[in-house]
Amino acid sequence: MNENERADGVEESVAAAFREEWGQVVATLIRVTGDWDLAEECAQDAFAQALDRWRRDGVPRRPGAWLTTTARNRALDVLRREAVGAAKLREVAVLARDGGPFDPHDPDFDDDSGVTDDRLRLLFTCCHPALPIEARVALTLRTLAGLTTPEIARAFLVPEATMAQRLVRAKRKIRNAGIPYRVPPAHLLPERTTGVLGVVYLLFNEGYAATSGADLLRTNLCAEAVRLARVLARLMPDEPEVLGLLALLLLHDARRNTRVDAAGDLVTLEDQDRTAWDRAEADEGAALLETALRRGRPGPYQIQAAIAACHVTAATAEETDWADIAALYGELARHVPSDVVELNRAVAVGMSESPEAGLALVAELEKAGELAGYHLLPATRADLLRRSGRMAEAAEAYEKALELVENDAERRFLEKRLAECRSA
């Protein structure tokens, strides 16, 4: 292996470690230092050091442990240099003695929740009710998943500067209010449930359809979201929306491996190989949905899970009950008034009634202007026009969608559709 190949291999290893370990490293450092900015800074420094050290010494057997130790030592150095107080140094000394993340038997760590998952602690800390709901979700996506500020801004459809300010204010609020780093007692869990579920949902969404980058899928984010949803379901087994969220993620995740082909290109739902779907995961999701619905308290995640179940249970694309899906999106819109929900309903109406009926709903959304800059709005219009045989108009809409899309896999798909419309 030559020098360039070795360097490329190390860069790939560091990138993989970032995807897998960022949340754990940052969560551990936040628990120990209590300083969110310092935790992120030291974690970033550890990953930067990894590029040089791993080239020289080779990739360690346990990259996460190496990164945590390096980041922890960096944090200790900063705290010593800034002469923060004896209490803070004692906290760092505890981690230095442990040599790793949270030890449930550590007498110096006081937490009565019984939950030993640092990432779950971080999740609940971010979702404290003192923070606005948008800030809770954004802060967790930044610290737990390592999403960049531009990525989070795109997920919220807001300017990057606006999102940066939200993150700064959220961190300041946690520091000034002395919000503890812990999972709250059982009687306080419900007040944080909405924010926590929203974070896990958006975390999965970013993994399932990345807002930007070369790949459509970020499988590590999907896996982390499913893992957290399972922990939440064990923590709150009587909350139907918690079960509904886990059902929703499993039903979608069952199709994950068929969403792109061997070249990494997007495969639409109607063209996916249904025999390759993970039936065990789909069946588990369907069973969880049934359990949740029996509680008699339907909510947004249960409704979305029911929509996903309509797709997964259809033996062929032609057998999909689009009328039922359209009705479910109408019900979802009553729970969560959103133009994105209405856009999805437009697709379902276009499939169940006619492309023209769907286009009428898309036109209303275009007139409202709330989804300006959202590439799926012109992409949806383009697809409905294509299905109705209006190829020239469809080509124009695909061109507009291409101006807005930032994911390479989606870009290639839209370019392919545009070429088909032009040739027709």
N, C-alpha and C positions, 0 to 999 in steps of 0.2 A: 504494500500500500504506500503510495507516494505522499508527500507532505500535504498537498491540496486535498487528497481524499481523506487523510486523517483529520484535517481541519474541518472538512465538511461533516465528517462523522461526529466530531465533538459538538459542532453547532446543532446538529440534529438531536443529539443527546440532551443538550441544554434546553433546546426548545421543547422536547418531550417532558423533561423534568419540570419545566415551567408549567406546562399544561396539567401535569399530574400533582405537583407538590406546592404550587404557589399558595393556595388557600390554607394548607396545613402550616406552612412556614409562617405566614403572616398572622394566622390565628394564634399560634403559639407565642409569637413575639408580642402581640397586643395584650394577651393575658398577662405576660410577665412584666412588660414595661409600662403598660397603661397608656402608651403614646402611639396613636395611630400613624401619624406621619413618620415617626422614627421607625416603626415596624416596617412600613412599606419601603422606606429608604434603605434600611439594613437588608431587607429581602432582595431588593434590586441590586444592591452591592454584592450580595452573595452570588447571585446569578452571573453578574459581570465577572467576578473572580473565577467562577467555574470555567468560563471560556478559556482563560489563561492556564489555570491550574490543571484542568483536565487534559489540555493539550500536552502538558509537560508530564503529568503523573498517570494519565489514563483516567477513564470514567470510573468512579468508585462503585463498589458493589451495591451500596445503598445510597443513591443520589440524594434522596430526601433527608436522610440523617446528616449527610455531609453539608447540605445547604442549611439545615436548621442550626447545626453547630457553628458554621461560619457566620451566619446572620446573628446568632446569639452572641458570639464573641465580639462582633462589630458593635452590637447594641451595648454590651458591657463597657467597651472602650469609650463609646460616646458618653455614656452616663458618668463614667469616672472623670472624663475630661471636663464635662460640664458641671461636675460636683453637685449632682442632683440631691440627694439626701440619703442618709443611711438606710432608711426603710426601703427605698427604691433599689438600692444596691443589694440589700438582703434578698429582695424578690428575684433579682437576676442571679444571685448566687445559688438560690434554690434550683433554678433551671440548670445552671452550670454543674451542680452536683448530680442532678438527675441524668444529665446527658441526653435528654430527649423531651418529648411533649408530656402533657399532664399525667401525673401519677396519682391515682385516686387514694393512695395510702399516705400521701404527703401531708403531714400534720400542719405544714405552713400554708396550705392552700385551703381556705375556708369556703365551702360551697355545699349547701344542703340539698341540691337538686338531684344528686345521684347520677347525673349525666356526665360521662367522662369524655365526650367528643368535643374537642376544642372548636371544630368548625360549627357545630350546632350551637355552642355557647356564643360564638361570634354572630351567628345568624340571629339569635334572640336579642343580643345586645344591639345590633343594628336596627332591629324592629321594635325598639322601645316606643311606647305610645306617645312619649314626649316629642318624637320626631314626626314631621309630616310624612304621609304614606309614600310620596314620591322619593323623599330623601332616604327612607328606610330601604326601599328596593335598590335605589342607585348605589348607596353606600355598600350594601352587601355584594352587589355585582362587581363593584370595584375591588373590595378587599378580599372577598371569598373566592371569586372566580378569576380575578386578575384581568377583567375586561378593561379596556382603555376608556378614557372619558369620551372620545368620539363614538366608540361603539355603544356606550350606554346612552349617549345623546340620541343616536339614531334609533335605539330601541324605544325611546320615549317620544321621538319625533319633535325634539326641541333643539335649539342651537347649542353648540359645544360650550360656549361661554356660560350659558344659563346652567348647564349641567355642572360645570366646574364650580360655580358659585354654590350650587346645592350641596355638593360634596364637602366644600370647605365649611359651610354653615353646619352641616350635620356633625362633622368631627368636633367642631367648636362646642356644639350643644352637648355632646357626650362628655367632653372634658369639663365644661363649666358646671353641668348639672350633676356630675359625679355618678353617671349611670353605670351600674355594676356590670362586670363581665361575667354573666352567669345565665343559666336557664332559670326562669322564675318559678316560684312554687306553683303547684297545680292550680290553685284557685285564681292565679293571675294569667294563666296561659291563654284563655279566650280573648283577652284584650289585645293580644299580639298575633293572634292566629291569622287575621287577614293579611297583615304585612308579611309574615313568614311565608304563607302560601304563595303570595304574589312574587316573592323573591325566587322561590324554588321553581315556579312556573316560568318566569322570564329566564332563569338560568338554563332550564331545559330548552326553551325556545331558541336561545342563542346557540346552543349546541346542535339543535336539530336543523336550523337554517341560519347559518352565520351571517351577520349583517355585512361583513366584508371579508376580504382575504381570498386565498386560492381555493380553499375547500368549502363545500357546502356544509359538511358535517364537522362538528367538534365533539367527537365521541366521548372525550373525558368529561365535558360539561354535562352531557346527557346522563352519563353514569353517575356523576356526583349528585345531580338533581334527583335521580331515582333513589339513590342511597339515602339522601336526606329525607325524601318523602316517606321512605320505609321507616326511618327512625321516628318521624313525626307521627306516623300511623300507630306505632307502638306506644308513643308517648300520649297520644290523644285518640284512643280507639273508638270513642263514642262520638267523635265529631264527623258527621257525614261529609262535610266538605274536604276534610283531610283525606278520607277514604276516596272521595271523588277525584281529588287531585292525583293521588297515587294511581288510581284506575286510568285516568286520562294519560298520564305519562307512560304507563305500561302499554296501553293500546297503541299509542304512537310509536313507542320504542320497538314494538313488535315488527314494525315496517322499516325500521331505520336502515338495515343493510341492503334494502332493495331500492333506496331512494337515489342512489348513484350507480352508474355502471363501472366496469373495470377501469375505464379511462377517467373516472371522477366526474362524468357528466350527469346532469340531473335527469332522473326518470320520473315522469308524471305518475300520479296515483293510478290512472286508468291503464298505464302501460307496465306497471310493476308486476313481477312474477309472484303471484299470490301463494304459490306453493312454497316459496322461500321465506314467507313471513314466519316469525317465531310464534307458533301456535300456543305453546305453553305460556308465554308471556301474555298473549292476547286473551287466553282463557282466564288467567289470573286477574287481568284487568276487568274483564266482563263480570267475573264473580264479585270483585270488590265493588263495582258499580251497583250491582244488584243489592248487595248488603247496604250500601249507602242510601239507595233509593227507598229501601224498606223503612228507614228512619222517618220518612215523611217530611223531610226538610230540604227540598231541592234547592240547589244553589248553582252559581255559574260553573264551577268545576264539574259538578255532576252532569250538567247539561252538555258541556263540551265533551265529557267522556261519552255521553250517549250519542253525540254526533260521530265521535271517533269509532264507536261500536258499530254504527250503521255502515261505515266503510269496511271495517275489518270483518264483519260477519257476512258481507256480500260475497258470494262465490265467484262472481265475475263483475267487471266494471258495469256491465249493462244491467245487472240486477240491483245496483245501488238504489236505495229508496230516497231519491233526491227530494221528493215532496215532504217526506218526514224530516229530512235534514233542514229544508227551508223553514219548516214550522219550528224546529228546535232553535234555529238561529233567531227567529222572531221572538221566541221565549227568552233566549239569552239576551237579546237587546233590551228586554224589559228589566232584566236584572242588572245589566251592564250597558247602559246607553253608550254606544261607541260607533264611530264611523268605520272602524276596521271590522267590527261585527257586521255592520250593514253591508260592507263590501263582500264579505263571505256569504251573506244571505243573497246578495245579487247573483253570485256564482250559482248557488243552489237553485234559485228561481230560474236562472238561465238554463240550467240543466233539466229542471222538472217541468217547466212550462214552455219557454222558447227563448232563444238567444235575444230576441227583441225585448222580451219582458225583463231580462237581466240588464240589458243595455239601458233601459229606461231608469232603473235604479242607480246604475253607475253614473248616468247623466246628472241625477240629483246630487250625488256625492261630489261630482266635479264642480257643480254650481255652488255648493256649500263652501268648497275651498279648504276644508280642514285637512284633507289628505294631499294637498299640493306638495310635491317633492317626494311622495311615497311611490316607489316604482311599481308596486303591485296594482295601483289604480289604473294607470294606462296599460299595464300588462293584462289585467282582467278585461278591460275594454277590448284590447287587441284579440284576446282569445275568443270572446263572444262574437266579435265581428268575423273572425276566421270561421267559426262554426256556422255563421249565417251566410257564408259565401262572399262576403264583402271584402275581398282580398286587398284592394288598394287602400281602403280605409284602415284595415288591420295592419298593413305595413307601416302606415304613418304612426299608428299607436305603438307598435313595437319599437319604432325609432325613438319615440318619446321615452318609453320605458328604459331603453338602452342608455339614454342620457342620464338616468337617475340611479341605475343599479350599481352596486359596489362589490358584489360577490362574483368571482370569476366564473363559477359553475353556472350560476343563474344567467350571467352575461352570455356564455356560450349557448345556453338553451334559447335565449331570446334571439340571438343572431341566427340560429338554425331556423326558428319559426319565421323570422323576417325573410330569410332566403326562400323559404317555401312559399310565402305569400307573394313575393316578387316574381318567382318563376311561374306561379299560377296566373 
